[in-house]
Amino acid sequence: MRKLSIIIVIIISFAIPQTASAQTDPAVIAAFIRDGDLWVMEGDTERQITKGKKIASPRWSFDGNWLAYLEGNQDKQNVWLYNIDSGKKKLIFKSDTSNLQWASNKDVLAFQAGEILYVKDARKSKKAAKRIATEVGNYSWLPNGNGFLTSTISDLTPDGWTDIEFHKILLKNNKVKKSTFFELPALTIGNEDFGIGTSMFKWSPDNKWISFIKYPTASLSADANLLYVLSSDAKQLIKLDEMLNEPSWFKWAPNRNSLAYIGGINRMSIMNKFLTVKELPALSPGTLTPEGYVDRDFTWHNNHLITVARSKESEWSNDPAERPLPALYQIDLEGKKQKRITNPKKGFGDFNPNYLSESDRLVWVRTDREKSDVWIAARNGKNAKVWIKNIDLGDNYYEKWNWSNVLSVYDPEK
């Protein structure tokens, strides 16, 4: 079993030098895409996994022994598995697939083909992926790894939009047991809070709350979606805020019912984007972004420390050079202090911070929108250096960069 942690403790410090000569801990592992192919970096050793392919969405199993990834174009992406120790690759499903998710405690992969949910036990190479459920708009594994919470997509009927149904699916002894968990209205009183589907689900550390985004139709969803929390007994639903439909922008603290998220409407990520922390069930407001700035990506270090990618707020410009790029800042929630910790040179920005707890390292992407490298540093950003050179660009929509399609840093704590 591979152990690695992405520790990102938030230490308040001054701007850091961007060089370092020390070797990278071999336990720090990442999968990345370069020129369309899949690579793995272990410490400072690169290994090319595919050649001449079109790869996307690498995903680590909980123990770091397996990588799942998609191969093909957007019309047809097949699911493959790669075993780190043996070096063997295996095609496990041919179709238009998406939404790869590993169980939190076993080498079992779930994925969708349209609205059909499948699972595949990576340890049982001769068995085909098993069909689990239909009418699945989105899903997440239950915290114990023994099933799923799924949501449907609302349909427009002559009587109006149907409810979004949440189902709990339990897997036991090769049997599937499905039950209705909750019904979320597509429309509320006065036709407010309209939505036809949900994001994936994220549980609070004590498993008492479930966070998710409710999204409307595509044109509306580009600018505004609704962030909710639902009690795990399905008796209390709380609307928190509006935000982009970006699941990586809402995250629970490691061991506390504090939900951090980047709220704010408008599809342009350089406008009206604010990092907020709310603690359940108190829901006390806590916007952390200073006036005149926007926050783009973030990571928890512990229950009190956050690293965030932050830039100046700006009106949209059709010239990319006029759009501000972020640097990394660290926020001490207890001391109520904030400090800039990286200084990318002009024309470059720092995105996608990830804290690795076991190795006590901070990892992020630095890009000029044409070239991208992965950087690594101490937890407070000191002794920063380039770790992985030249990874492919993430998807970009109005300066919201999705790096999960091209980079996955292994962290057993997440």
N, C-alpha and C positions, 0 to 999 in steps of 0.2 A: 504494500500500500504506500502510495506516494503522499508525503505530507509537505505542504507548502502553505504559507499564509501570506496574505497581503496586508501587512500592517501599515496603517497610515495614521500614526498618532499625530494629533495636531499640536505642534509645538510652535509657540510664537517666536519668530526669529526674524533677523534682518535678511536682506537680499543675499542670495548665496552664489558662490562662484560656480561656474558651469563646467567644471572639469573634475576628473577623478581618474586615478590610475589603478585602483584596487580591482581585483577580479570579482566578477559577479558570483554570488552564491549559486552553486549548481542546482540547489533546490528551487531556485526561481525559474519557472517554466512558463513559456507562452507558445501559443499557436498563432500563426499569422499568415497573411496572404501577400505574396510578392509576384508581380507579373501574372496574376491569375492562379498561381499554384500555391499549394499548402506547404508550409514550413513549420518546424518546431525548433525553438531555442531553449536549451537547457544550460543554465549558467551563461557561458560565453560561447557555447558550441551550437552551431546551426546544423539542422538536418532537413534536407528537402524530401518531402513525402510524395508529391505528385509532380508530373512533368507534362506540360502541354495541355493542361486542363483548365476549366473555368470553375473555381472553387469559391464557396462563400460560407459564412456562418459557422466557423469552427466552435465546437462546444465540448468542454471537458467533463468527463464523468466525475463523480464525487471523490474518488480515490486517485484520480490522475492517471489511471491505467488505460483509459480509452479516450479517443477523440471521435466525435460524430461531426459530419460536415455534409454540405450540399454540393453536388457536382452537376453542371449544366447551365443552360440559360434560364431566363425568367419564365419561359413557357413550360419548361420541364426540368425540374431540379431533383435528381435522384439522391437518396440517402446512402451514405457510406460510413463504415466504421473502420477505425485504424487502431491497432493495439500497439501501445508504446513499447512494450518489452519485446514482442515477437517481430514487430515491424510489418505485420501482415495487414492488408486492406481487404475489405469485403463489401460488395454492393448488397444492401439489405432491402431496398425498396425502390421500384421504378414508378415514378408518377410525378405530378406537380405537387411537391411536398414543401412544408414550411414548419416553422415554430418548433424547433428541436428543443426538448427539455429532458434532462436526466433526473432520475429520482435522487433524493438527497442522501440516501443511505445504501444504495445498491446499484449495480451496473445494468440498469434497465432504462432504456431510452423511450421517450414518447415523442410523437410527431403527428402532424396533420397532413392529410391529403384532401384538399378542399375542406369540407365540414365533417370528415370522418377522422376519428382519433384512433391511432395505432400505438402499440407498444412492442418493443423488441428487447429481449434479454440478450445482452452482448455475450454472455458466457455460453449461450446455447446456439452455436453457430449454424447448426443444421435446421433449426426451427425457424419458420417464417415469422414475420411480424404479425401480431395478432390484432384483429379489428376489435375495438373496445366499445365505441359509441358513434352514433350519427348525429346530425344536427348540432355540431359543436362549432360555435363561432370562435371561442377562445377557451383556454383551460390553464390550470396549474396543478401540479402534484399536491396532494395533501401533505402536511408537514411530516407525517410518519412514513411516507412513501408507499402507503397501502391503497392508494386510489387517487381520485381526482376531484376537483371542483371545476365544473364546466359551465359555460353560458351559451345560450342560443343567440341568433340574430333575429331581430324583430322583423315581421312581415307586414306590408301594407295591404289590408283587406278592405272590403266595402264598409266594414264597421270601424275602420281605423287601424292604427298600429297595434300589433300584438305585444304582450308583455315579453320582456327578456327573462327567460327561465333559467335559474341556476339549478344544476343537478349535482348531487354527490354520487360519485361512482366508487364503489369498494371492490377491490380485487382480492379474492381469497380462494385458495385451492382450485385455481384455474376457472373460477366462476366470477361472473360480473354481476354486481347488485347495484341497480340504479334507482335513485329516489329524488323527488323534488325537494330542493333545499330552500329556495327563495324565489319570489317573483318580483322583478323590478319593472315598474311601469315605463313604457317608452315615453309616454307623456304624463306630466303631472297636471294638477289643477291650473287652468289658465294657459295650457299648452307650453308651460315653462319646463326647463330641464329636459329637453327632448334628447333622446338617444336611442340608437338601434342595436348597440352591441357594447361589449366591454373589452378592456385590456386583459392581460393575464392578472392573476391575483397574488397578493403578497401578505403573509401573516405577520402579525406582531410577534415579538420574542416569546410572549407567554401564550401565544395562539388564541388570544381572546378577541382579536380584531383582524379584519380582512380589508385590505386597501385595494382599490381598483379604479380605473378610469371608465366612465361611460361616454361613448362617442356618438355623435349624430351622423348624418349622411356626409359623404366625402367633402363636398364643398364647404360645409359648415365646420367639419372636424378640423380642417386645415388651420382654423383660427381659434377655436374654443372647444374645450371638452370639460367634463365635470369629474372632479376627484371626490370619491366617496370612501367612507369606512363603514363596514357592516360588522356587527357583533357576531361572534362565532356561533351563537345560538339563533341567529337570523331574526332577532327580535328588535334590534335597534339599528337604523340606517341614518348616517349623518353625512350631509353634503359639506365638504370642506372648502372647495375653491374651484376656480377655473384654471386650466392649464393646457398645454399642447398634449397631443396624444403620443406621449413619449414615456414608455414604462421605466426607462432608466432614470427618469427625473423624479421618481418618488421612491423612497427607501426608508425602512425602519432602522433605528439605532440598533447596535448589536445586542444589547441586553436591557433595553428600556423601551417602554411604549411611547417613544418619540418618533413621529413621522416627519421626515424632512422632504420637501418637494420644491420644485421650481414652478411657481404659479405665474399667471399672467396670460392674457389673450393676445392675439395677433401672431400670424404665422412667421413673422420676421424675428429671428432669435436675438437680434441686436436691439430690440425694443421691448420694454415692459416685461422683463423676466426677473422674478425676485425669489430668492431662496428664503423659505419659511420653515420653521420647526413648530409642530404642535404636539402636545403630549396628551394622550388619551387616558382617561375620559375628560380631562379638564378643558382641552381645546383652547388653551390660552394662546393668543396670537404671538408670533415671534418672527417678523420679517427681518432678515439679516443683511439685505443688500443695501448699501449706502445710496443715497440719492445721486442720480447721474451715472449709475452703473447698471449692468445687467449680469446675471449669473447664468452659466451655460451647462455645466456638468458638475457633479460633486461626488464625494465618497466620504463615508464615516470612517474614522479611525477607531474611536471608542464611543461611549455614550455622551461625550462632551466635546469632542473634537471633529471638525469637518475640514476637508480641503475642497475648494471650489475653483472652477475656471471662471474668471471674471474679466469683463472688458467694460470700456466706457459705453454708455448708451448713445445711440446714434439714429438719425433718420436713415432710411434706406437709400443706397446709391447703386446705380447700375454698374459702376466701376468698382470691382472687388477691392482695389487698393484703397478705396475710401471707407471701407467697412472695418471697424475696429476688430482686432484679434485679441484673445484673452491671455492673461497670465494666471498663475496659480496663487491663491490666497489661502491662508489657514485661519480658522475661526475657533476661538476658545469660548464655548458657550457659558462656562462657569465664570471665567474671568471677564467675559464680554469684551474680548480683545480680538482684533483682526490684523493680520500682517501679510504683506506680499512676500512670496518666497521664491518666485522665479522671475527672470528677466530675459525673455526671448528677444533676440535682435529684431530690428525693424523688419516688418514684412512677415514675421512668423508669430504663431500663437500656440498656446499650450491647452490641450483638450483632454477629456477623458481620464481624469485622475483615478487611480486605483490604489488602495492601500492593501499591502500584503502583510498580514499580521505575524505569521511565523518567521518570515525572513526580515520583518520590520523594515520594509522598503516601500517607497512611493514610486509608482510607475505612471507615465502619461504619454500622450502623443504630441509631438511638436511638428507643425506643418506650416507651409506657406501657400497652401491650397494646390500646389503642384507636386511637391515632394513631402514625404512624411517619414519621420523616424520615431522610434520608441525610446524614451529617456527613462533612466532609473536613478534614484537618489536615496539618501537616508530619509527617515520618516518626516523630518522637518525640511526636506528639500536640499540639504547640504550635500556636497560632494557629488553633484549631478553629472551624469555623462550619458552619451548616446549608448543605448543597449542594443537595439536592433535597427539597422540601417535600411531605408528604402522599403517601407511597406506600402501596399496599395492605398489609395484614398478611400475613406469611408463615403457612404452616400451623403449627399448634401442637398438640403432643401431650405432655402432662405437662411443659410448659415447655421442650420441645425445639422450637425455632422453625426452620422451614425457609424461609430467605429466597430460595433459588434460584428459587422459583416466581414471584417478583415483582421480582427485581433481578439484573442481570448487569453487572458492571463490566468493561470490556474491558481485558485484560492479555495482551499478546503473549508474555509469558514463562511463562504457565501454560496 
